[in-house]
């Protein structure tokens, strides 16, 4: 009986030791198992990417096309930016120039460049190149003073056909003549095409209409190609009444008088012109119906003129010294 409690304690301790050993074995097994899983996980290689689909080449081509499209779209933006920057710089420069250079004053009422009567020369050896060289500031038939603002803008209208030498002489003298008067001007040569009878009056109407397409001119000068002014104090400017520049010659005054206006003229010593001699050629004969037409002026002047001017413009050319307008004015109407 005395030995039973001791045996019982011994048995209980053995159970505890056995249980402890089992627990240690389980822990060791779990530790071994987790290490193995981790090692296997470390040894598992990363799976390779899936093989490309059958349309992979097409996708690559699409991507490349998109890249090229993006690059082409960005290039114009860069170009526009550069252009805008250049435009801004140009505007800044122009603004600085405007600030530095004040606006031009009006030209004086009487030009200090006037010489009065000058000797006219008509050299047979004169060439168009010589006239151009002497008028380098004339651009496409127009001129403006460089140091002041002209008081008037004037269109010179010259009816023309088969008078090339006369035109050359006139341009040689008329350009410096007008420049000394400090005018803004343009010279229009209205050339009649074809072989129909030369119609000076209608060509002047045509020139008036054509010149207004370029500029709102203050004044119009109707000028014969064979008349050259001698005195630059004969001002090619308009006043409140029509002016007849050639003293002693008045073939168009009847219309002016019917309008209730008066004709003003310069003094005789100033309104002098030299006529370049020429013979009448075919198509430029004296109009046998002239006096009959003048007799009907009081009845026809409101109906026949700019409001009835029909023509066809063939060419408009702009060489250095003048604007050349070539027109077909059709056949003249028979006198009524």
LINKA-V36431 format. One record per pair of residues at least 6 apart in sequence whose C-alpha atoms are under 6 Angstrom apart, sorted by the first residue. I is the first residue (numbers start at 1). J is the second residue. D is the distance in whole Angstrom. If there is no record, write none. Layout:
# LINKA-V36431
i->I j->J d->D
i->I j->J d->D
This chain:
# LINKA-V36431
i->104 j->148 d->5
i->104 j->149 d->6
i->105 j->148 d->5
i->105 j->149 d->6
i->106 j->148 d->5
i->106 j->149 d->5
i->107 j->148 d->5
i->107 j->149 d->5
i->107 j->150 d->5
i->111 j->181 d->6
i->113 j->180 d->5
i->114 j->180 d->6
i->116 j->231 d->5
i->116 j->232 d->5
i->116 j->233 d->6
i->117 j->230 d->6
i->117 j->231 d->4
i->118 j->230 d->6
i->131 j->172 d->6
i->139 j->320 d->6
i->140 j->318 d->5
i->140 j->319 d->5
i->140 j->320 d->4
i->141 j->186 d->5
i->141 j->187 d->6
i->141 j->320 d->6
i->141 j->321 d->4
i->141 j->322 d->4
i->141 j->323 d->5
i->142 j->185 d->6
i->142 j->186 d->4
i->143 j->184 d->6
i->143 j->185 d->6
i->144 j->184 d->4
i->145 j->182 d->6
i->150 j->183 d->5
i->150 j->184 d->6
i->153 j->184 d->5
i->153 j->185 d->6
i->153 j->217 d->5
i->153 j->218 d->5
i->154 j->185 d->5
i->154 j->217 d->6
i->154 j->218 d->6
i->154 j->219 d->5
i->154 j->220 d->6
i->155 j->185 d->6
i->155 j->186 d->5
i->155 j->220 d->5
i->156 j->187 d->5
i->156 j->188 d->6
i->156 j->221 d->5
i->157 j->188 d->5
i->157 j->207 d->6
i->157 j->222 d->5
i->157 j->223 d->6
i->158 j->189 d->5
i->158 j->190 d->6
i->158 j->223 d->5
i->158 j->224 d->6
i->159 j->190 d->5
i->159 j->200 d->6
i->159 j->203 d->6
i->160 j->190 d->6
i->160 j->191 d->5
i->161 j->191 d->6
i->161 j->192 d->6
i->166 j->226 d->6
i->167 j->225 d->6
i->170 j->228 d->6
i->177 j->232 d->6
i->187 j->322 d->5
i->188 j->322 d->6
i->188 j->323 d->5
i->189 j->324 d->5
i->190 j->325 d->5
i->191 j->325 d->6
i->191 j->326 d->5
i->192 j->327 d->5
i->193 j->327 d->6
i->193 j->328 d->5
i->197 j->283 d->4
i->198 j->283 d->6
i->198 j->284 d->5
i->219 j->238 d->6
i->226 j->275 d->5
i->226 j->276 d->5
i->227 j->273 d->6
i->227 j->274 d->6
i->227 j->275 d->5
i->228 j->273 d->5
i->228 j->274 d->5
i->229 j->273 d->4
i->230 j->272 d->6
i->230 j->273 d->5
i->231 j->270 d->6
i->234 j->270 d->6
i->234 j->271 d->6
i->242 j->263 d->5
i->243 j->263 d->6
i->243 j->264 d->5
i->243 j->265 d->6
i->244 j->265 d->5
i->245 j->271 d->6
i->246 j->271 d->5
i->247 j->271 d->5
i->311 j->328 d->6
i->311 j->329 d->4
i->312 j->327 d->6
i->312 j->328 d->5
i->313 j->327 d->5
i->314 j->326 d->5
i->314 j->327 d->5
i->315 j->325 d->6
i->315 j->326 d->5
i->316 j->324 d->6
i->316 j->325 d->5
i->317 j->323 d->6
i->317 j->324 d->5
